[in-house]
Amino acid sequence: NQISSSLYGIYLDGGWQLFNNTIKTTNAGAYGIYIDRVGNVNVSSNYINTSNEMGIFIYQSTNTNFENISIDSLNLVEGKPVNYTRTTNNSVLNNLDYSGYGQTIFASCNNITLNNTVINYDGLLLLWSNNFTINNVTINATLAPAISLDASNQNTISNSIIKTNCSTTCYGINSKVKTASNFNKIINNDILTRTGSGIILSAIATSWN
């Protein structure tokens, strides 16, 4: 299928196998693929281009179903593979190069250190992921918000360079895509946006300095 839209490219609210679609969206909020509170989803071999939003977003009202959502690296966002990590705990990721991925997603993860790396294109998305330490990371999001948190708590983002270059509203750090993220710390970062706010704090006791 060839899909071009100013809204969502594909909206999923049931169990689906989603293969071999070419999706282009143009507006802020116009996700390429939006998965809404479901499991049993397999997403593979799709080509997604979004001008002002993340290629893929998963909304869950509880921390469930992520183990039943498969998104493999055969999906291309902005022409680059998607990196989707789910249900991973207690890992230190030092000096790993994420710059070749079109979008980097962590879902239902806990106690992860992400240190000294580069993330490009559609930025970094945390979904129901807690206790992350994100330090000395350079994020250059050319077509989406740089860092997005949804229902992700007690994370620290520090000593990082965070840039986004959307033509319409894109944030440097957004602490609430759909569900607020609480008790996060944002410390000593350089944040540059072309449009939109540097930091959106729609949360409880999120601090920044």
C-alpha positions in Angstrom: 0.0 0.0 0.0 1.0 3.6 -0.7 -0.2 6.0 2.0 0.1 9.7 2.1 -1.6 11.7 4.9 -1.6 14.8 7.0 -2.9 12.7 9.9 -1.8 9.2 11.0 -0.4 7.1 8.3 -1.9 3.9 9.8 -3.8 3.7 13.0 -4.0 0.2 14.7 -6.6 -0.6 17.4 -6.6 -4.4 17.1 -4.3 -7.3 16.4 -2.7 -6.8 13.0 0.1 -8.1 10.8 1.4 -4.9 9.1 3.8 -5.5 6.2 5.1 -3.8 3.1 3.5 -0.4 3.4 5.0 2.9 2.2 3.8 5.7 4.5 4.4 9.4 4.3 3.0 12.0 6.7 3.5 15.8 6.8 2.2 17.4 10.1 3.1 17.5 13.8 1.1 14.7 15.5 0.9 12.8 12.2 2.6 9.5 13.3 3.5 7.1 10.5 2.1 4.1 12.5 0.1 4.7 15.7 -0.6 1.5 17.8 -3.4 2.2 20.3 -3.7 0.0 23.4 -3.5 -3.4 21.7 -1.2 -6.4 21.6 -0.6 -9.1 19.1 0.8 -6.7 16.5 3.6 -7.6 14.1 5.1 -4.7 12.2 7.7 -5.5 9.5 9.1 -4.2 6.2 7.4 -0.9 6.2 8.9 2.3 4.8 7.9 5.4 6.9 8.7 9.0 6.2 7.4 11.7 8.6 8.2 15.4 8.1 7.4 16.6 11.7 6.7 13.6 13.9 7.9 10.2 15.1 7.6 7.4 12.6 6.1 4.9 15.2 4.3 5.5 18.4 2.7 2.9 20.8 0.1 4.1 23.3 -0.7 1.8 26.2 -2.8 2.8 29.2 -1.0 0.2 31.3 2.4 -1.5 31.2 1.2 -4.5 29.3 1.2 -5.9 25.8 4.7 -4.7 24.8 6.0 -8.3 24.7 3.3 -9.0 22.1 4.2 -6.1 19.9 6.9 -7.0 17.4 8.7 -4.2 15.5 11.8 -5.4 13.6 14.7 -3.6 12.0 13.2 -4.3 8.5 11.0 -1.3 9.2 12.7 1.8 7.8 12.0 5.2 9.3 13.5 8.1 7.3 15.3 5.4 5.3 17.0 3.9 8.3 16.2 0.8 10.4 14.1 1.1 13.6 15.8 0.1 16.9 13.0 -1.3 19.2 14.1 -2.6 22.6 11.3 -4.1 24.8 11.2 -5.6 28.3 14.9 -5.3 29.0 16.2 -4.6 32.5 19.5 -3.8 34.2 21.7 -3.0 31.2 24.6 -0.6 30.7 24.9 0.6 27.1 28.1 2.5 26.8 29.6 3.8 23.6 27.0 2.2 21.4 26.3 3.9 18.1 22.6 4.5 17.4 23.3 7.2 14.8 22.4 4.8 11.9 18.8 4.1 13.2 15.8 6.1 12.0 14.1 5.9 15.4 15.3 4.5 18.8 12.5 3.1 21.0 12.7 1.6 24.5 9.4 0.0 25.7 8.7 -1.4 29.2 12.4 -1.3 30.2 13.9 -0.6 33.6 17.3 0.5 35.0 19.1 1.2 31.7 22.2 3.4 31.4 22.7 5.0 28.0 26.0 6.7 27.9 28.2 8.4 25.3 26.2 7.8 22.1 24.6 9.5 19.1 21.0 9.3 18.1 19.6 10.9 14.9 16.5 11.3 12.7 13.3 10.6 14.7 15.0 10.7 18.1 14.6 8.7 21.3 11.2 7.4 22.6 10.8 5.9 26.1 7.5 4.1 26.7 6.6 2.9 30.2 10.4 2.8 30.9 11.8 3.8 34.2 15.1 4.5 36.0 17.1 5.4 32.8 20.4 7.3 33.1 20.9 9.1 29.8 24.3 10.9 30.0 26.6 12.5 27.4 24.3 11.7 24.5 24.1 13.7 21.4 20.6 13.7 19.8 20.1 15.4 16.4 16.5 14.8 15.5 15.9 16.2 12.0 12.3 15.3 11.6 10.7 14.7 15.0 11.0 15.7 18.7 14.4 14.8 20.1 13.4 12.9 23.3 9.9 11.8 24.1 8.7 10.2 27.4 5.4 8.5 27.8 4.5 7.0 31.2 8.2 6.9 32.0 9.3 7.8 35.5 12.4 8.5 37.5 14.7 9.0 34.6 17.8 11.3 34.5 18.8 13.1 31.3 22.1 14.9 31.8 25.2 16.5 30.1 23.7 15.9 26.7 23.3 17.9 23.4 19.7 17.8 22.3 18.6 19.3 19.0 15.5 19.1 16.8 15.0 20.7 13.4 11.3 20.2 12.5 9.6 22.8 10.3 6.6 22.8 12.6 6.3 22.4 16.4 8.8 19.8 17.8 10.1 19.8 21.3 13.6 19.1 22.6 12.2 17.0 25.5 8.6 16.2 25.9 7.6 14.5 29.2 4.1 13.8 28.1 3.2 12.5 24.7 -0.1 10.9 25.9 0.5 9.9 29.5 2.5 12.1 32.0 6.0 11.0 33.0 6.9 11.8 36.6 9.9 12.4 38.9 12.4 12.8 36.1 15.5 15.0 36.2 16.8 17.1 33.4 20.3 18.5 34.2 22.9 20.5 32.4 21.9 19.9 28.8 22.3 22.0 25.8 18.9 22.1 24.0 18.3 23.7 20.6 14.9 23.7 18.8 14.0 25.3 15.5 10.3 25.5 16.5 8.5 24.5 19.7 9.6 24.6 23.3 12.9 23.2 24.6 11.3 21.3 27.4 7.7 20.3 28.1 7.0 19.4 31.7 3.5 18.0 32.0 4.3 15.9 35.0 4.6 15.6 38.8 7.9 16.7 40.4 10.0 16.7 37.2 13.0 18.9 37.8 15.3 20.6 35.5 18.4 22.7 35.8 
